[in-house]
Amino acid sequence: MFRTFEFNMKKFVLLFLVVVVSTTAFSQSIARKWNEEVLHGIRNDFARPVVHARNLFHTSVAMYDVWAVFDKQAAPYFLGNTIDGFNCEFEGFETSETVSEAQKKAISYAVYRLMKQRFQNSPGSEEIFMSIDSLMDELGYDKNYSSTNYKNGNPAALGNYIAEQLIAFGLQDGSNEANDYENRYYEPLNEALNLDFVGNSTLEHPNHWQPLKVENWVDQSGNTIPGGQPPFLGPEWGAVVPFSLNEKELKTYSTSGFDYNCYFDPGDPWYIQDYKGIDDPYKWSFALVAVWSSHLDSTDEVMIDISPASIGDFDSTDFPATFEEYKTFYDYKDGGDPSNGRELNPVTGEPYEKQLVPRGDYARVLAEFWADGPDSETPPGHWFTILNYVNDQPELTKKFKGIGEVLSDLEWDVKSYFILGGAMHDVAISAWGIKGYYDYVRPVSAIRYMSDQGQSSDSALPRYSPHGLPLIEGYIELVEEGDPLAGAFNENLHKIKLYAWRGPGEIADPNVDEAGVGWILAEEWFPYQRPSFVTPPFAGYVSGHSTFSRAAAEILTTLTGDPYFPGGMGTFEVKKNEFLVFEQGPSMDMQLQWATYRDASDQCSLSRIWGGIHPPIDDIPGREIGEKLGKHAFEFAEAYFTKRVAEKGVVFPNPASEIVTILYESEIPLQISIFDLQGRQVLSQPSDFSENNKAMLNVSALQQGMYFITLQNNEEQNIFTTRLLKK
């Protein structure tokens, strides 16, 4: 069991192990064990968020379908169904083995075979396969058993069959897996920015993404990329078959050679204008990233409270929509958002204890914590580790949506992985479809480009250009004569300078050196990242981190029936001078804390600005899409848990006081009617059951007593009737 965990101080996984190893290591469900193996595989593969969102989804489908085969209410998602034209035939399964052993065996063979396929070309394939082989040996299963004839009653054959079918489905689902997910049509508009030189002379199209050329490029999982110029990852991912997304949320944009699918399309980002200075939203947005870079210094004596008493509790209905609203949402000079924090922990009834730390430590820790650096499980996997952490908390009661009976560990795990996996897969399709079509520029390209143009604030000052950086006193200024940055021969006179993180060039030994903040030439600006990585190799708009995180937060909130982490707070311990990777720090011990899942999500979004990866215009649309998508995916997944019941019809809760849910499988709209005991119709509404076999009805206006609910088809025939007790 202990072999499945990675010792990595920089990620959630360390915190989780402290809890898991000490309390639950020997009681984990088979689904949890195999999910840990998938996460281990991701950490040893190339850092490909879209690919691994899909891997997490497909392995979660395999585990859920095995469980559903043996459940009386739930129906499989893949087995026996047709998904986007792919028909997975299934005639039912019978075995002489006990249900628990059959589920355990079939899940193990299904995920084992899938991982053998999906991670065969991983740089860490030897380590990955050694680990999953070891788990199969530990479970006592024959790794060489390859039959897919599930009709023989062997659960191992059922698992192999599910894997075989998912592999076949994956080879035609639009991901281009057969060609290692290579891009087929996309070509960047800009030549690469060579980070060995200053400035950005190759950005011909300042609104569009630019490849980066970095000697010895190392991806987010610590793998060196040959050639130092990785291509755009996943620009055509909108073409991949989704989980819950449908045509209602889809806009398709036809370009020469390819149709870009944009689910939950947010419209255009901010493009550069010829406005003077900071009145241009594009310049305001990227200049804010440069200004927040000035916060990355633990010695600036700015102390902030990072506890839930001061951070979090932001109402998503107040997300900014206009440029003016953006300007009031983000604290331009000091960092952060309008959240006010909470006074009391609702679980303990006690006040949240304040925690004062240097802002420079907090901002740097957030940038590293959420950045998915080496050994990362990428953003979708990161939220699976958060889910596993939540599942391990003794305060969590495993009731679906917080109500009903306590579920077994296996049922809880397969359902939660299925929902979260489906949502993360849909986020990848939505966000990367948008990234591919809008092809939006990253801060390192935009800031260096504008610095080359000059300043855009005052035409009477030197180096004026409508495309220049806005001047902001104390943060973005002109180099004047006598300035140390002017150079021995005034070669840098009137260039643009930034008060910002001084960059990786100031760090000789990351174990003892800290770059700090100071005045630098804007043409030399770096995000708060290691010099061998700089920025993820894909467009910025919309932020994948914001979208993944907000969708996952909605899933966890609905799944647990509680917006709060178990016990009212989730935590992560950060040790002095042990946490940061590419420079020394932080300067003191601290504890990251979140009252709610949404608080954690919002913190992740802000971390990407402090890290120099995203401007605000990438952030907010991502949060909005994630919130919509998370709720939609949960509802879509939930229908499968009661789909067999829906074949016959059921109404719950019953008795009911306000809202009742009617489950019924129908491809056509039906009329729902309620009659009293005298046969008088007291309520009626048309409902569409075709999407998820479910409709909801408000009965709060009815008097207490007994009623009858009926469903009628378009020929006004009663096809379902049951009694309802109104309380």
C-alpha positions in Angstrom: 0.0 0.0 0.0 2.7 2.5 0.9 4.4 2.1 -2.5 1.5 3.8 -4.2 2.2 7.2 -2.7 4.6 9.9 -3.9 6.6 11.9 -1.3 6.2 15.4 -2.6 6.2 18.4 -0.3 4.9 20.6 -2.9 1.5 19.1 -3.4 -1.6 18.0 -1.6 -0.4 14.5 -1.7 1.9 14.9 1.3 -0.9 16.2 3.5 -3.2 13.4 2.4 -0.6 10.7 3.2 -0.3 11.9 6.8 -4.0 11.2 7.2 -4.4 8.3 4.9 -1.4 6.2 6.0 -2.2 6.6 9.6 -5.9 6.1 9.6 -7.3 4.5 6.4 -4.5 2.8 4.4 -5.8 -0.6 5.2 -9.5 0.1 4.6 -9.5 1.7 1.2 -11.9 0.5 -1.4 -10.6 -1.2 -4.5 -11.7 1.9 -6.5 -9.5 4.1 -4.3 -6.5 1.9 -4.7 -6.8 2.0 -8.5 -7.4 5.7 -8.5 -4.2 6.2 -6.6 -2.5 4.1 -9.3 -3.9 6.3 -12.0 -2.7 9.4 -10.2 0.7 7.8 -9.8 0.8 7.1 -13.5 -0.1 10.8 -14.3 2.8 12.0 -12.1 5.2 9.9 -14.1 3.8 10.9 -17.6 4.1 14.0 -19.6 2.2 17.0 -18.2 -0.9 16.9 -20.4 -4.0 18.1 -18.5 -6.5 17.3 -21.3 -5.1 13.8 -21.8 -5.1 13.0 -18.1 -8.6 14.4 -17.6 -9.7 11.9 -20.2 -7.6 9.1 -18.5 -9.2 9.9 -15.2 -12.7 9.9 -16.8 -12.3 6.6 -18.6 -10.8 4.8 -15.7 -13.6 6.2 -13.5 -16.2 5.0 -16.1 -14.7 1.5 -16.0 -14.9 1.3 -12.2 -18.4 2.8 -12.1 -19.8 0.4 -14.8 -18.5 -2.6 -13.0 -20.2 -1.5 -9.8 -23.4 -0.6 -11.6 -23.6 -4.1 -13.2 -24.3 -5.5 -9.8 -26.5 -2.7 -8.5 -30.3 -3.0 -8.6 -31.0 0.8 -9.2 -28.0 2.2 -11.1 -27.3 1.6 -14.8 -23.9 1.5 -16.5 -22.8 4.5 -18.5 -20.9 2.7 -21.2 -21.8 -1.0 -21.1 -24.8 -1.8 -23.2 -25.0 1.8 -24.5 -24.2 3.8 -27.6 -22.0 6.8 -27.0 -21.6 9.2 -30.0 -22.2 6.3 -32.4 -20.0 3.8 -30.6 -22.0 0.8 -29.5 -20.7 -1.1 -26.5 -22.6 -4.4 -26.7 -23.4 -6.0 -23.3 -25.8 -8.9 -22.5 -25.7 -8.8 -18.8 -23.3 -10.7 -16.4 -23.7 -13.6 -14.1 -21.1 -15.2 -11.9 -20.8 -17.7 -9.1 -18.4 -15.4 -7.1 -19.7 -13.1 -4.4 -20.6 -9.6 -5.5 -17.8 -8.0 -3.5 -15.1 -10.2 -4.9 -16.5 -10.0 -8.5 -16.6 -6.2 -8.3 -13.0 -6.1 -6.9 -11.7 -8.4 -9.5 -13.5 -6.8 -12.5 -12.4 -3.3 -11.5 -8.8 -4.4 -11.1 -8.6 -6.0 -14.5 -10.4 -3.1 -16.2 -8.2 -0.3 -14.8 -5.0 -2.5 -15.2 -5.6 -3.0 -18.9 -6.6 0.6 -19.5 -3.4 1.8 -17.8 -1.3 -0.6 -19.8 -2.7 1.0 -22.9 -2.7 4.7 -21.9 0.7 4.8 -20.2 2.7 2.6 -22.6 4.6 5.6 -24.1 5.0 7.5 -20.8 8.6 8.5 -19.8 8.0 6.7 -16.5 6.2 3.7 -18.0 8.6 1.3 -16.3 7.8 2.8 -12.8 4.1 2.9 -13.6 3.9 -0.7 -14.8 6.0 -2.0 -11.9 3.5 -0.4 -9.5 0.4 -1.7 -11.1 1.9 -5.2 -11.6 2.8 -5.1 -7.9 -0.8 -4.2 -6.9 -2.2 -7.1 -9.1 0.2 -9.5 -7.4 -0.8 -8.2 -4.0 -4.4 -8.8 -4.9 -3.6 -12.3 -6.1 -4.7 -11.8 -9.7 -3.1 -13.4 -12.8 -1.8 -10.5 -14.9 -1.6 -12.7 -18.0 -5.3 -13.6 -18.0 -6.6 -11.8 -21.1 -9.9 -13.3 -22.0 -12.7 -10.8 -22.7 -15.5 -13.5 -22.9 -17.4 -12.2 -19.9 -20.2 -14.7 -20.6 -18.0 -17.4 -19.0 -18.9 -15.8 -15.6 -15.3 -14.8 -14.8 -15.2 -11.2 -13.4 -11.7 -10.8 -14.8 -13.0 -11.3 -18.3 -15.7 -8.7 -17.6 -13.0 -6.2 -16.6 -10.9 -7.1 -19.6 -13.9 -6.6 -21.9 -14.7 -3.1 -20.4 -11.1 -2.1 -20.9 -11.1 -3.5 -24.5 -14.2 -1.5 -25.4 -13.0 1.7 -23.7 -9.7 1.4 -25.6 -11.5 1.0 -28.9 -13.8 3.9 -28.1 -10.8 6.1 -27.2 -9.2 5.4 -30.6 -12.1 7.0 -32.4 -13.3 9.7 -30.0 -11.6 12.7 -31.6 -8.6 12.8 -29.3 -6.2 11.4 -32.0 -4.8 9.0 -29.4 -3.4 6.7 -32.1 -1.0 9.5 -33.1 -0.1 10.3 -29.6 -2.7 13.2 -29.5 -0.8 15.1 -32.1 -2.3 18.3 -33.5 -3.8 17.8 -37.0 -4.6 21.3 -38.2 -3.5 24.0 -35.7 -0.6 26.2 -36.6 0.5 29.2 -34.5 0.3 32.7 -36.0 3.4 33.9 -34.2 7.0 32.8 -34.3 8.5 31.5 -31.1 9.7 33.8 -28.4 13.3 32.8 -27.6 13.8 33.3 -23.9 17.6 33.4 -24.3 17.1 37.0 -25.6 15.4 40.0 -24.1 12.2 41.6 -25.4 9.9 40.1 -27.9 10.7 41.0 -31.5 8.8 38.0 -33.0 5.2 38.7 -31.8 3.6 39.9 -35.0 0.0 39.3 -33.6 -0.2 40.6 -30.0 -3.6 39.1 -29.4 -2.5 35.6 -30.2 -0.6 32.8 -28.6 3.1 32.5 -29.1 5.2 29.4 -28.7 8.2 29.7 -26.4 11.7 28.5 -27.1 13.6 27.5 -23.9 16.8 25.6 -23.8 16.3 22.3 -21.9 12.6 22.8 -21.6 11.2 20.8 -18.7 7.4 20.2 -18.5 5.3 20.4 -15.4 6.0 16.8 -14.6 9.7 17.2 -14.8 10.3 15.7 -18.2 12.7 17.3 -20.6 11.1 18.2 -24.0 13.5 17.7 -27.0 14.0 20.8 -29.1 13.0 23.2 -26.3 9.9 24.4 -28.2 6.8 22.3 -27.3 3.7 22.8 -29.6 0.3 24.0 -28.5 -1.2 21.2 -26.3 -4.7 20.3 -27.3 -6.0 23.2 -29.4 -8.4 20.8 -31.2 -9.6 19.1 -28.0 -13.1 20.6 -28.5 -13.7 17.8 -31.0 -13.3 15.0 -28.4 -16.5 13.2 -27.4 -17.7 14.8 -24.1 -19.5 13.3 -21.1 -22.4 15.6 -20.3 -21.9 18.5 -22.8 -24.5 18.8 -25.5 -25.5 21.0 -28.5 -27.4 23.5 -26.2 -24.0 24.7 -24.9 -22.1 24.5 -28.2 -21.0 27.0 -30.7 -18.9 25.8 -33.6 -16.6 28.1 -35.5 -15.4 27.0 -39.0 -11.9 28.0 -40.0 -9.9 26.8 -43.0 -9.5 23.1 -42.4 -11.1 22.7 -39.0 -14.3 23.4 -37.0 -13.6 24.5 -33.5 -16.1 23.4 -30.9 -16.6 25.9 -28.0 -18.9 24.7 -25.3 -20.1 27.5 -23.0 -18.5 29.9 -25.3 -17.6 33.1 -23.4 -17.0 35.3 -26.5 -14.0 37.4 -27.3 -11.3 38.2 -24.7 -9.8 41.8 -24.6 -7.8 42.6 -27.6 -5.2 45.3 -27.7 -6.5 48.8 -28.6 -4.8 52.1 -29.4 -6.2 53.7 -26.3 -3.8 55.6 -24.1 -2.4 53.8 -21.1 -4.5 51.9 -18.6 -7.9 52.7 -20.1 -7.3 49.9 -22.6 -8.6 46.7 -20.9 -5.9 44.6 -22.5 -3.1 46.8 -21.1 -4.9 47.1 -17.8 -5.1 43.3 -17.6 -1.5 42.4 -18.4 -0.1 45.4 -16.4 -1.9 44.0 -13.4 0.0 40.8 -13.7 3.2 42.8 -13.7 2.1 44.8 -10.7 1.2 41.7 -8.7 4.7 40.4 -9.5 5.9 43.1 -7.0 4.2 41.1 -4.2 6.6 38.2 -4.4 9.0 39.4 -1.7 8.8 38.2 1.9 11.0 41.1 3.1 8.6 44.0 2.1 7.0 44.0 5.6 3.5 43.6 4.3 1.6 41.2 6.5 -1.8 39.7 5.7 -4.3 37.4 7.4 -4.6 34.3 5.3 -7.2 32.5 7.4 -10.9 32.0 6.5 -11.5 34.9 8.9 -10.3 37.3 6.2 -10.2 35.3 2.9 -13.1 33.6 1.1 -16.9 33.9 1.3 -17.2 35.6 -2.1 -20.6 35.4 -3.8 -20.2 34.2 -7.4 -23.3 36.1 -8.4 -21.0 39.2 -8.1 -18.4 38.1 -10.6 -17.5 41.1 -12.8 -18.9 41.4 -16.3 -17.8 44.8 -17.5 -14.4 46.4 -17.5 -15.4 48.8 -14.7 -16.5 45.8 -12.6 -13.2 44.1 -13.2 -11.4 47.2 -11.9 -13.3 47.0 -8.6 -13.1 43.2 -8.3 -9.3 42.9 -8.3 -7.2 44.9 -5.8 -4.7 46.3 -8.3 -2.0 47.5 -6.0 -2.2 45.1 -3.0 -3.6 41.9 -4.6 -6.6 39.8 -3.9 -10.3 40.0 -4.5 -13.4 41.4 -2.6 -13.9 38.4 -0.4 -14.6 39.3 3.3 -13.9 36.0 5.1 -16.1 34.4 7.7 -16.4 35.0 11.4 -17.3 31.6 12.6 -16.6 28.0 11.7 -20.1 26.6 11.3 -19.1 23.1 12.4 -17.3 24.0 15.6 -19.1 27.3 16.3 -15.8 28.9 17.1 -14.2 31.9 15.3 -11.6 31.2 12.7 -8.2 32.0 14.2 -6.3 34.7 12.3 -3.0 33.8 10.7 -0.7 36.7 9.8 2.1 35.9 7.3 4.2 38.0 4.9 2.2 38.6 1.7 5.4 37.7 -0.3 5.4 34.3 1.3 1.7 33.7 0.7 1.7 34.8 -2.9 4.8 32.7 -3.7 3.4 29.6 -1.9 0.1 29.9 -3.8 1.9 30.2 -7.1 3.9 27.1 -6.4 1.1 25.1 -4.6 -1.4 25.4 -7.4 1.1 25.6 -10.3 1.5 21.8 -10.9 5.2 21.8 -11.1 7.4 18.7 -11.3 5.8 15.5 -10.0 2.3 17.0 -10.5 -0.8 15.1 -11.2 -2.0 18.1 -13.4 -5.1 20.2 -12.4 -7.8 17.5 -13.0 -5.7 15.0 -11.0 -5.0 17.6 -8.3 -8.7 17.8 -7.6 -8.9 14.0 -7.4 -6.3 14.2 -4.6 -8.5 16.9 -2.9 -11.5 14.6 -3.2 -9.5 11.7 -1.7 -8.4 14.0 1.1 -12.0 14.9 1.8 -13.0 11.2 1.7 -10.4 10.5 4.4 -11.6 13.0 6.9 -13.3 11.4 9.9 -15.8 14.2 10.0 -17.2 13.3 6.6 -20.4 11.2 6.5 -20.6 9.5 3.2 -24.2 10.3 2.4 -24.9 11.1 -1.2 -25.7 14.9 -1.4 -25.6 14.8 2.4 -28.9 12.9 2.7 -30.2 9.3 2.9 -28.2 6.2 3.9 -24.5 6.1 4.5 -22.9 4.6 1.5 -20.2 1.9 1.5 -16.7 3.1 0.7 -16.8 1.4 -2.7 -20.2 3.0 -3.7 -19.1 6.4 -2.5 -15.8 6.2 -4.4 -17.2 4.9 -7.7 -19.9 7.5 -7.8 -17.7 10.4 -6.8 -15.0 9.4 -9.2 -17.5 9.0 -12.0 -19.0 12.5 -11.4 -15.7 14.3 -10.9 -14.1 12.4 -13.8 -16.9 13.3 -16.1 -16.8 17.0 -15.1 -13.0 17.2 -15.5 -13.2 15.6 -18.9 -15.9 18.1 -20.0 -13.8 21.0 -18.6 -10.9 19.9 -20.7 -13.1 19.8 -23.8 -14.7 23.1 -23.1 -11.7 25.1 -21.9 -9.3 23.8 -24.6 -11.8 24.2 -27.3 -12.0 27.8 -26.3 -8.2 28.1 -26.0 -7.8 26.6 -29.5 -10.2 28.9 -31.2 -9.4 32.2 -29.5 -5.7 31.4 -29.4 -5.0 34.1 -26.8 -1.7 35.5 -25.8 0.1 34.8 -22.5 1.5 37.5 -20.1 5.2 36.8 -20.8 4.6 37.4 -24.5 2.3 40.4 -24.0 4.4 42.2 -21.4 7.6 41.8 -23.3 6.0 42.9 -26.5 4.5 46.1 -25.0 7.8 46.9 -23.3 9.5 46.8 -26.8 6.9 49.3 -28.0 7.4 51.7 -25.2 4.8 53.5 -23.0 1.3 54.3 -24.0 0.3 56.8 -21.2 1.7 60.1 -22.4 2.5 61.1 -26.0 4.6 64.0 -24.7 7.0 61.5 -22.9 9.8 59.5 -24.6 9.0 56.1 -26.2 5.3 56.7 -26.7 3.4 54.0 -28.6 -0.3 53.1 -28.6 0.8 49.5 -28.0 3.2 50.3 -25.1 2.8 49.5 -21.5 0.8 51.9 -19.3 2.9 53.9 -16.8 2.0 53.3 -13.2 4.1 55.2 -10.6 6.0 52.9 -8.4 5.4 49.9 -10.6 5.9 50.7 -14.3 8.1 53.6 -15.2 10.6 55.0 -17.8 14.3 54.5 -17.2 15.7 58.0 -16.6 19.3 59.3 -16.8 21.2 58.3 -13.7 19.0 55.3 -13.1 21.2 52.2 -12.3 19.3 50.4 -15.1 20.3 53.0 -17.7 23.6 51.3 -18.3 27.1 52.5 -18.5 26.5 54.2 -21.8 22.8 55.0 -21.3 22.0 52.2 -23.6 18.7 51.5 -21.7 17.7 55.1 -21.4 13.9 55.5 -21.7 13.2 51.8 -21.8 10.4 50.6 -19.6 11.2 49.2 -16.1 9.0 47.2 -13.7 9.1 46.9 -10.0 8.7 43.1 -10.0 10.1 39.8 -9.1 13.7 39.9 -10.3 13.6 36.5 -12.1 15.4 33.2 -12.2 18.7 34.9 -13.2 19.0 36.1 -9.6 19.0 32.5 -8.2 22.2 30.6 -8.3 21.3 28.1 -5.6 17.6 27.6 -5.0 18.3 26.2 -1.6 19.7 29.5 -0.3 18.9 32.2 -2.8 15.7 34.3 -3.1 15.4 36.5 -6.1 13.3 39.1 -4.3 11.6 42.1 -5.9 13.2 45.2 -7.4 13.4 47.4 -10.5 14.1 45.4 -13.7 13.9 46.1 -17.4 10.4 45.1 -18.6 12.0 43.4 -21.6 13.5 40.9 -19.1 10.3 40.1 -17.1 9.7 36.5 -16.1 6.6 34.8 -14.6 7.1 33.3 -11.2 8.2 30.0 -12.7 11.4 28.0 -13.2 13.4 29.2 -16.2 13.2 25.8 -17.8 9.4 26.0 -17.9 8.2 29.7 -18.0 4.6 29.2 -19.1 2.4 26.2 -20.1 2.5 25.4 -23.8 -1.0 26.4 -24.8 -3.1 29.6 -25.0 -4.3 31.5 -21.9 -8.0 32.2 -22.5 -9.7 30.7 -20.6 -7.8 29.6 -17.6 -7.8 25.9 -17.3 -7.0 26.2 -13.6 -10.0 28.5 -12.9 -12.3 26.2 -14.9 -11.2 22.9 -13.5 -11.2 24.2 -10.0 -14.6 25.9 -10.0 -16.2 22.8 -11.6 -14.6 20.5 -9.0 -15.7 22.9 -6.2 -19.3 22.6 -7.4 -19.1 18.8 -7.6 -17.7 18.5 -4.0 -20.2 20.9 -2.7 -23.2 19.0 -4.1 -21.7 15.6 -3.5 -21.2 16.1 0.2 -24.3 18.3 0.6 -22.1 20.9 2.3 -20.1 23.8 0.9 -17.6 23.4 3.7 -14.7 21.1 4.0 -15.3 18.4 6.7 -14.9 20.0 10.1 -15.4 23.5 8.6 -11.8 23.8 7.2 -9.3 22.1 4.9 -5.6 22.7 5.5 -2.2 22.2 4.1 1.0 22.6 6.1 3.9 24.6 4.6 7.3 24.4 6.3 9.8 27.2 6.4 12.4 27.1 3.7 11.3 23.6 2.6 8.3 24.3 0.3 9.4 26.5 -2.6 11.2 24.7 -5.4 13.2 27.3 -7.4 14.1 29.7 -4.7 14.4 29.7 -0.9 11.3 30.0 1.1 8.9 30.6 2.6 10.4 32.6 5.4 8.1 31.1 8.1 5.9 28.1 8.7 2.3 28.6 7.5 -0.9 26.7 6.9 -3.0 27.1 3.8 -6.6 27.1 4.9 -10.0 27.0 3.1 -13.4 27.0 4.7 -15.2 25.9 1.6 -14.4 24.2 -1.7 -15.3 27.4 -3.6 -12.8 29.3 -1.4 -10.1 26.8 -2.5 -11.1 27.3 -6.1 -11.0 31.1 -5.9 -7.6 30.9 -4.3 -6.3 28.7 -7.1 -7.6 31.3 -9.6 -5.7 34.2 -8.0 -2.6 32.1 -7.7 -2.3 32.0 -11.5 -2.1 35.8 -11.6 0.6 36.0 -8.9 2.4 33.3 -10.8 2.4 35.4 -14.0 0.5 32.8 -16.0 -2.9 34.5 -16.5 -4.4 38.0 -16.6 -7.9 38.6 -15.1 -9.7 38.2 -18.4 -8.6 34.5 -18.5 -9.8 34.0 -14.9 -13.4 35.1 -14.6 -14.8 33.4 -17.7 -13.1 30.2 -16.5 -14.8 30.4 -13.1 -18.2 31.1 -14.7 -17.9 28.2 -17.1 -16.6 25.9 -14.4 -19.6 26.7 -12.1 -22.1 26.0 -14.9 -20.4 22.9 -16.1 -19.9 21.4 -12.7 -23.6 21.7 -11.8 -24.6 20.3 -15.2 -22.2 17.4 -15.1 -23.4 16.4 -11.6 -27.0 16.3 -12.6 -26.2 14.3 -15.8 -24.2 11.8 -13.8 -26.7 11.4 -11.1 -29.4 10.2 -13.5 -27.4 7.0 -14.0 -27.6 6.1 -10.3 -31.3 5.8 -10.5 -31.7 4.9 -14.2 -33.0 1.4 -13.6 -35.6 2.8 -11.2 -36.5 5.3 -13.9 -37.5 2.5 -16.2 -40.5 1.8 -13.9 -40.9 5.3 -12.5 -40.4 6.6 -9.0 -41.3 9.8 -7.0 -39.2 11.1 -4.2 -39.1 12.3 -1.5 -42.5 10.9 -0.6 -43.9 12.3 1.7 -42.9 15.7 0.3 -43.1 19.2 1.5 -41.8 21.4 -1.4 -40.0 19.8 -4.3 -40.6 16.3 -5.7 -38.4 14.6 -8.2 -40.0 12.2 -10.7 -37.8 9.6 -12.4 -39.1 8.1 -15.6 -37.4 6.9 -18.8 -38.9 8.6 -21.8 -37.6 10.0 -25.0 -40.7 12.2 -25.5 -42.1 15.0 -23.4 -44.7 14.0 -20.9 -47.4 15.8 -19.0 -47.2 15.6 -15.2 -50.5 16.0 -13.4 -51.6 15.9 -9.8 -55.1 14.9 -8.7 -56.7 15.1 -5.3 -58.8 12.2 -3.9 -61.9 13.6 -5.5 -60.3 13.3 -8.9 -59.8 17.1 -9.4 -56.6 18.2 -11.2 -54.8 20.6 -8.8 -51.5 20.9 -10.6 -50.1 20.2 -14.1 -46.9 20.9 -16.1 -45.2 19.6 -19.2 -41.8 18.1 -18.6 -38.9 16.8 -20.8 -37.5 13.5 -19.5 -35.3 12.8 -22.5 -32.0 14.2 -21.3 -31.6 12.7 -17.9 -34.9 10.8 -17.1 -35.8 13.3 -14.4 -38.2 16.1 -13.8 -38.9 18.3 -10.8 -42.2 19.6 -9.5 -42.9 22.3 -6.9 -45.8 21.0 -4.6 -45.4 23.6 -1.8 -48.8 25.2 -2.7 -50.7 22.0 -2.1 -52.5 21.4 1.2 -51.5 18.5 3.4 -53.0 15.1 2.4 -53.0 12.3 -0.2 -52.7 12.9 -3.9 -52.1 11.0 -7.2 -49.3 11.9 -9.6 -49.8 10.7 -13.2 -47.7 10.9 -16.4 -49.4 11.2 -19.7 -47.9 10.8 -23.2 -48.8 12.9 -26.2 -51.9 10.8 -26.8 -53.1 11.7 -23.3 -52.7 8.1 -22.1 -51.8 7.5 -18.5 -48.5 5.7 -18.5 -47.5 6.0 -14.8 -49.5 6.7 -11.7 -48.5 6.7 -8.0 -49.6 8.1 -4.7 -48.0 11.2 -3.2 -48.3 12.2 0.4 -48.0 16.0 0.9 -46.8 16.9 4.4 
